[in-house]
Amino acid sequence: MPRPKALRRPLQTVEPGLSASPSRVPVLSAPLVFITGASSGIGQALAERFLQAGYRLALVARRGPEMTAWAQALGLDAQRCTVYEADVRDIESITGAGRQCMAAQGLPDVVIANAGISVGFDTAELEDLEVLSDTYQTNLIGLVATFQPFLQGLRARRSGTLVGIASVAGVRGLPGHGAYCSSKAAVLSYCESLRGECRAFGVKVVTISPGFIDTPLTRDNGYPMPFLMSPEAFADRAFDAIRHGSSHRVIPWQMAIVAKLLRALPDTLFDRAFHGRGRKRRRSGQLSGDSTAHK
């Protein structure tokens, strides 16, 4: 887990309904954000950004002690930040964390389903079927299970925001990335469906599709990553999208143009463009689709 850093800027006040000025509002009256995958990368940067905006934090991570150490290093007490050790791949674990959060801290104002994994995938390898299962269980089922405990309460209150972290990779299927791309394509479709279901109840559903962000998820990539940005820069832009209730935001904006071009590209040209492109490593350490991996 990255070493805790001092906050990058003073706590800020944002528009009513999404934040409150910490200098004027008691801690227990401050809005609450629930974030999964909060122990590193995007999740931790989002936690810091919401903290700066005056939110109380409900942070979920498999590495609970590390997450607690991060909060303590920033001087956050239990009123300001509570950590829930849970695994989004386990439905009872993550829905239980949601119920614990409501019992201890109340119904969140924002729920961010951020936890995700990305591993190279080769259909020809039997062991990679487990990779596919784990990827879907984390990236898709875990996201749905993150939202589930809160949905009835948010609908009854007629306010709140559910945020699904998808990916630009969900736009097209990239060779060697079948598990990740298809899981994120499913996230895009699911969040779009959920948005329509929640609209009549005053609950917003925001889908955010990151491009390449400098996190542990991307640092082993052996191929070019255009428009690579820091987690902190991503968190600033994601916070803005959530604040404005955007239905879908691609970050950075340059990748939104890339995504539109990829979507419009005829299959023949798409296949030619990505032929021989670098691939993510499989769990075995081999590149997905690498012939040396086959016995």
Secondary structure, 3 states (H helix, E strand, C coil): CCCCCCCCCCCCCCCCCCCCCCCCCCHHHCCEEEEECCCCHHHHHHHHHHHHCCCEEEEEECCHHHHHHHHHHCCCCCCCEEEEECCCCCHHHHHHHHHHHHHHCCCCCEEEECCCCCCCCCCCCCCHHHHHHHHHHHHHHHHHHHHHHHHHHHHHHCCCEEEEECCHHHCCCCCCCHHHHHHHHHHHHHHHHHHHHHHHHCCEEEEEEECCECCCCCCCCCCCCCCCECHHHHHHHHHHHHHCCCCEEEECHHHHHHHHHHHHCCHHHHHHHCCCCCCCECCCCCECCCHHHCC
